[in-house]
Structures are given as C-alpha cells and as structure tokens.
Amino acid sequence: MLADPALIVFATRDVPEFDAPGIGTLRLEGLNGQASLQLLAHGCLAAPGATLTDASITFFTLDDNKDSDTLLSIQVLDRNNRVAASATGFFGQFGDGTTRPVTLKVRSGFTWDALQAGHLRLNIQPHGDDTWKFGYELDLNFSDGDFAPTIQSRLSLSEDNKTRLDPLQF
C-alpha cells in the first residue's frame, strides 16, 4: 500500500510519472484543465498465495428488464475454466432502472494467481422471449485484504444471445 496519496500527487505535480516500486507506475494526465491519476500496474498486487474469500456481483438493469422466470447462471472461472465462485437462480424480476446485488458461493483454494486470465460467465435461460440490458460490478475479495473489481456497462443478453464471457480485470 502506498504511504500517502497526497505525497504521490505532490510528487507527480512536476513529474508526469512516478515509479512506485513493486506496485507500478503512477501517471498524471491532464485534459482541458481536468487531471486524472492512473495506476499502470506491473506484477501482482496481492500477497503470494492469497486466496479468494468472498465474491459478489451487483447488476444495474438499464431500460429492458430481466423477467422473473428467466434463470440466471453466474460463474467466476479461473484461467483453466474451473469454477471458483458461482450462483444460479431466478432471483426474481430485475426491473428497469434497478440495482440487484447477488452473493456468490466461493469454492476454496482459488488463488489470485489462478484467477489471472480468468473470466466471468453469465448465462440466461429465458422462458420464451426476454432481452435484458444491464451492467455489472463483480467484486472479488482475497485473504490478504486485497480486492479486484470487474466492471462492465451497456450489455445485453436475450433468448438469441444467452451467454457472455468477460475477462476478469486485475
């Protein structure tokens, strides 16, 4: 963990990049008077051997709901396509403009390293026609206190397009 975020901002005010050993490079960029700070990570941020302890996903339904009778399957896959965390159910209707959190059941023994190059697989089994437009935030928490969110927006699943496979973001 970096000692003091204020120190980094100060250090990058005159120098556009700041090397944080073992973590990555911080880059300060500006556009039209707006500044942003980016972490260009290199290497693993979690402690060696850190294991997955908790996983949840929050869905943000846009302007086309998921019907209450559409079965939803959620799977976090490691780099070898083994299921590290999952949930399956109908979960009720996900109405337009709603937010719905879902807790995933975590299988033991999956490390940060094993989840690198892993994926999130979402699958629906609608009863008839159903188009669901949504976004999500997947949160993975590890035994060393580190976490990895995966965020996607403006997605769609339907009776003609039942499965998504998105890379995990680390």
C-alpha positions as CSV (number, residue, x, y, z in Angstrom):
1,M,0.0,0.0,0.0
2,L,1.3,3.5,-0.8
3,A,2.3,5.5,2.2
4,D,0.5,8.8,1.5
5,P,-1.7,9.6,-1.5
6,A,-1.0,13.4,-1.0
7,L,2.7,12.7,-1.4
8,I,2.1,11.0,-4.8
9,V,0.0,13.9,-6.1
10,F,2.7,16.3,-4.9
11,A,5.5,14.1,-6.5
12,T,3.6,13.9,-9.8
13,R,2.8,17.7,-10.0
14,D,6.1,18.4,-11.7
15,V,6.9,15.0,-13.0
16,P,4.2,13.3,-15.1
17,E,5.2,9.8,-14.0
18,F,6.1,8.4,-10.6
19,D,7.5,4.9,-10.1
20,A,6.0,3.0,-7.1
21,P,8.4,0.1,-6.7
22,G,6.7,-3.3,-6.6
23,I,3.3,-1.7,-7.5
24,G,3.6,0.1,-10.8
25,T,3.8,3.5,-12.3
26,L,1.6,6.4,-11.5
27,R,0.9,8.7,-14.3
28,L,-0.7,12.1,-14.0
29,E,-2.5,13.2,-17.1
30,G,-4.5,16.4,-17.9
31,L,-7.0,17.4,-20.5
32,N,-8.9,20.7,-20.7
33,G,-7.9,21.5,-17.1
34,Q,-9.1,18.2,-15.7
35,A,-6.4,15.9,-14.1
36,S,-6.6,12.2,-13.7
37,L,-4.2,9.8,-11.9
38,Q,-3.7,6.3,-13.4
39,L,-2.0,3.3,-11.9
40,L,-0.1,1.3,-14.5
41,A,0.3,-1.9,-12.6
42,H,3.1,-4.3,-13.2
43,G,3.2,-7.5,-11.3
44,C,0.8,-8.9,-8.8
45,L,-0.7,-6.6,-6.1
46,A,-1.9,-9.4,-3.9
47,A,0.3,-11.3,-1.5
48,P,1.7,-14.6,-2.9
49,G,-0.8,-17.3,-2.2
50,A,-3.7,-15.0,-1.4
51,T,-6.9,-17.0,-1.8
52,L,-10.4,-15.9,-2.9
53,T,-12.6,-15.5,0.2
54,D,-15.6,-13.6,-1.0
55,A,-17.4,-12.8,-4.3
56,S,-20.4,-10.7,-5.2
57,I,-21.9,-9.1,-8.2
58,T,-24.2,-6.1,-8.5
59,F,-26.4,-5.8,-11.6
60,F,-27.6,-2.5,-12.9
61,T,-30.6,-3.0,-15.1
62,L,-30.9,-0.4,-17.8
63,D,-34.1,0.0,-19.9
64,D,-35.0,-3.6,-20.6
65,N,-35.6,-5.8,-17.6
66,K,-34.8,-9.5,-16.8
67,D,-38.1,-11.4,-16.4
68,S,-38.8,-13.2,-13.2
69,D,-38.9,-16.6,-14.9
70,T,-35.5,-16.2,-16.6
71,L,-32.9,-18.4,-15.0
72,L,-29.5,-16.7,-14.4
73,S,-26.2,-18.5,-14.0
74,I,-23.2,-16.6,-12.8
75,Q,-19.7,-18.2,-12.8
76,V,-16.3,-16.9,-12.0
77,L,-13.8,-19.0,-13.9
78,D,-10.0,-19.3,-13.3
79,R,-7.5,-19.5,-16.2
80,N,-8.2,-23.2,-16.6
81,N,-12.0,-22.7,-16.7
82,R,-12.6,-24.2,-13.3
83,V,-15.5,-22.6,-11.3
84,A,-14.1,-20.5,-8.4
85,A,-17.4,-18.9,-7.4
86,S,-21.0,-19.2,-8.7
87,A,-24.7,-18.6,-8.2
88,T,-27.7,-19.8,-10.1
89,G,-31.3,-18.9,-9.7
90,F,-34.3,-16.9,-10.9
91,F,-33.6,-14.1,-8.4
92,G,-37.0,-12.5,-9.4
93,Q,-37.5,-9.7,-11.9
94,F,-34.7,-7.2,-12.3
95,G,-36.8,-4.2,-13.2
96,D,-35.8,-1.3,-15.4
97,G,-33.5,1.1,-13.6
98,T,-32.9,-1.2,-10.6
99,T,-29.8,-2.4,-8.8
100,R,-29.6,-6.0,-7.6
101,P,-26.7,-7.5,-5.6
102,V,-26.1,-11.2,-5.7
103,T,-23.7,-13.1,-3.4
104,L,-21.7,-15.8,-5.0
105,K,-20.7,-19.1,-3.3
106,V,-16.9,-19.3,-3.3
107,R,-15.1,-22.6,-3.6
108,S,-11.9,-22.9,-1.5
109,G,-8.4,-22.9,-2.7
110,F,-8.5,-20.4,-5.6
111,T,-5.6,-18.1,-5.6
112,W,-5.1,-14.6,-7.0
113,D,-2.6,-16.1,-9.5
114,A,-5.1,-18.8,-10.7
115,L,-7.7,-16.1,-11.4
116,Q,-5.3,-14.1,-13.6
117,A,-6.6,-14.5,-17.2
118,G,-9.9,-15.9,-15.7
119,H,-13.4,-14.9,-16.9
120,L,-16.9,-14.2,-15.7
121,R,-19.5,-16.2,-17.5
122,L,-23.1,-15.1,-17.4
123,N,-25.9,-17.3,-18.9
124,I,-29.6,-16.8,-19.1
125,Q,-32.3,-19.4,-19.8
126,P,-35.4,-17.4,-20.6
127,H,-38.9,-18.8,-20.6
128,G,-39.9,-17.5,-24.0
129,D,-38.7,-14.1,-25.1
130,D,-36.5,-12.0,-22.8
131,T,-34.0,-9.3,-23.6
132,W,-32.1,-7.9,-20.5
133,K,-30.0,-4.8,-20.9
134,F,-27.7,-4.2,-17.9
135,G,-24.2,-3.5,-16.5
136,Y,-22.5,-5.1,-13.5
137,E,-19.7,-4.8,-11.0
138,L,-18.1,-8.0,-9.9
139,D,-16.2,-7.8,-6.6
140,L,-13.6,-10.4,-5.7
141,N,-12.0,-10.3,-2.2
142,F,-8.9,-12.1,-1.2
143,S,-7.4,-13.4,2.1
144,D,-4.7,-10.7,2.3
145,G,-7.4,-8.0,2.2
146,D,-6.9,-7.1,-1.5
147,F,-9.7,-7.0,-3.9
148,A,-10.3,-6.9,-7.7
149,P,-13.4,-5.3,-9.2
150,T,-14.6,-6.1,-12.8
151,I,-17.0,-3.5,-14.2
152,Q,-18.9,-3.7,-17.5
153,S,-21.7,-1.4,-18.7
154,R,-24.3,-1.4,-21.5
155,L,-24.5,-5.2,-22.1
156,S,-27.4,-7.3,-23.3
157,L,-28.5,-10.9,-23.1
158,S,-31.5,-12.4,-24.8
159,E,-33.1,-15.6,-26.0
160,D,-30.9,-15.3,-29.1
161,N,-27.7,-14.4,-27.2
162,K,-27.8,-16.3,-23.9
163,T,-24.1,-16.3,-22.8
164,R,-21.4,-13.7,-22.1
165,L,-17.8,-14.4,-21.3
166,D,-15.9,-11.3,-20.0
167,P,-12.3,-11.3,-18.8
168,L,-11.6,-10.6,-15.1
169,Q,-10.0,-7.2,-14.5
170,F,-6.9,-7.1,-12.3
